[in-house]
């Protein structure tokens, strides 16, 4: 059982028990340890079948928050003595998928 959700402008394929790093969630959502994703694009219950559910939610718990490794951005104009280096660290929220609920039927992670 897996679902495709959209959050932070990206799409993720998630299954119960998965741990993934997503774009940082807003402070009110991250303060609670449980996050609910309602933008579910597709659900697959059996291999080879994908369907668009009328009502589906994915429930996850916040595991950690942090920032990724630094990415260096370097600009150079040759023969002009121009160099510019800049760093960027993207913030993330790490979540563990607890359950996927499709049309009132929940699917949870095996403990």
MIKOL-767375 format. One record per residue (C-alpha): x, y, z; residue number from 1; residue in one letter. Coordinates in steps of 0.02 Angstrom, whole numbers, plus 32768, in hexadecimal, padded with zeros to 4 digits. Each point is the difference from the previous one (the first is absolute). Last residue first. Layout:
N
X,Y,Z,NUM,A
...
//
This chain:
111
80F6,7F6E,82C0,111,X
7FB3,7FF4,7F52,110,X
7FD8,80B0,7FC5,109,X
7F4A,8032,7FF4,108,X
7F79,7FF8,7F79,107,X
7F5F,805A,802E,106,X
7F59,7FE8,7FA4,105,X
7F93,809D,8005,104,X
8007,8024,7F45,103,X
80BD,7FE5,7FFF,102,X
8061,801B,80A2,101,X
80BD,7FF1,7FFA,100,X
8058,7FE8,80A6,99,X
8098,802B,8068,98,X
8077,804F,7F82,97,X
809D,803B,805A,96,X
8030,80B6,7FE6,95,X
80A3,8062,7FF0,94,X
7FE7,80BB,7FEC,93,X
807B,805C,7F92,92,X
805F,80A5,7FF2,91,X
806C,801D,7F66,90,X
80B3,8037,801B,89,X
804B,8078,7F81,88,X
80B0,8041,7FE6,87,X
8042,808D,7F91,86,X
80A3,8018,7FA5,85,X
8022,8093,7F8D,84,X
8093,8016,7F8D,83,X
8029,8090,7F8A,82,X
80B4,801E,7FC8,81,X
7FC4,802B,7F50,80,X
8060,7F7B,7F9D,79,X
7F7B,7F80,802A,78,X
7F5B,8033,804A,77,X
7FE4,7F86,808E,76,X
7F67,7FD4,8067,75,X
8003,7F79,8085,74,X
7F69,7FB9,805D,73,X
802E,7F8B,808E,72,X
7F7D,7F8B,8047,71,X
8008,7FEA,80BC,70,X
7FBE,7F5F,804B,69,X
7F47,7FFA,8028,68,X
7FAF,805E,808F,67,X
7F9F,7FC1,8095,66,X
7F5D,7FC1,8045,65,X
7FE2,7F53,8048,64,X
7F81,7F76,8016,63,X
7F5B,8055,7FD7,62,X
7F74,7F80,7FF9,61,X
7FA0,7FD4,7F64,60,X
7F4B,7FE8,7FCB,59,X
7FD3,7FED,7F48,58,X
7F50,802E,7FCD,57,X
7F8C,7FC1,7F78,56,X
7F52,802C,7FC5,55,X
7FCA,7FEE,7F49,54,X
8092,7F8E,7FD9,53,X
8061,8009,7F5D,52,X
8031,7F4F,7FD2,51,X
809D,7F9D,7FDC,50,X
8004,7F44,7FE3,49,X
809B,7F9E,7FCA,48,X
802C,7FB8,80AA,47,X
7F6B,800E,8077,46,X
7FC7,808E,806F,45,X
803F,8093,7F9A,44,X
7FCB,80B1,8029,43,X
800E,809F,7F9A,42,X
8006,80BE,8013,41,X
7FEA,8013,80BC,40,X
7FF8,80B7,8035,39,X
7FB8,7FE0,80AE,38,X
80A5,7FEE,805D,37,X
7FEA,7FF4,80BD,36,X
808D,802B,8079,35,X
8013,7FBB,80B0,34,X
8082,8042,807C,33,X
7FA9,80A5,8011,32,X
807D,808D,7FFD,31,X
8027,7FD9,7F49,30,X
7F53,8030,7FC2,29,X
7FFD,80A8,8058,28,X
80B5,8025,7FCD,27,X
7FEC,7FE9,7F45,26,X
8049,7F62,7FB5,25,X
80B2,7FF6,7FC2,24,X
800C,7FAA,7F56,23,X
7FFC,7F44,8011,22,X
807A,7F81,8046,21,X
7FBE,7F4E,8001,20,X
7FE2,7F6F,8077,19,X
7F92,7F74,7FBC,18,X
7F9A,7F97,807B,17,X
7F5F,8003,7F9C,16,X
8028,801E,7F48,15,X
802E,80A2,7FA9,14,X
8020,8038,7F4D,13,X
8029,80B9,800A,12,X
7FCF,8093,7F92,11,X
8050,80AC,800F,10,X
7FBE,80B2,8012,9,X
8014,7FFB,80BD,8,X
7F86,7F71,8011,7,X
7FAE,7F8D,7F81,6,X
7FD6,7F4C,802B,5,X
800E,7F5D,7FA0,4,X
7FBE,7F6B,8060,3,X
803D,7F51,8028,2,X
7FBA,7F57,8030,1,X
//
